[in-house]
Amino acid sequence: MFKSMSLAVVVVGLTACGSDSEQSAQCKSYLACIKATTPQISATAEVTYGVDGSCWETADTARVCTAACTDGLTQLRGQFPDASACK
């Protein structure tokens, strides 16, 4: 989880260049899992990985963010195996 949170902080710092990409399905799932299991970081994660997040400004950031969401979701599933929002 800490790896994902630190990556989120890095991605939040990206600057806007126009929107080239849409939120990935992996990040939608990751945000749902965060909201259910670690709501204290939900607002920060939404700024980065949400529909209007900094992740979707370029194709390159979208790829990095999608990979981060995949990794983060895997970590949260391991920590909260019974959380239905993370399945």
Secondary structure, DSSP 8 states (H G I E B T S, - for coil): -HHHHHHHHHHHT-----------HHHHHHHHHHHHH-GGGHHHHHHHHSTTSGGGSSHHHHHHHHHHHHHHHHHHHHH-TT-GGG-
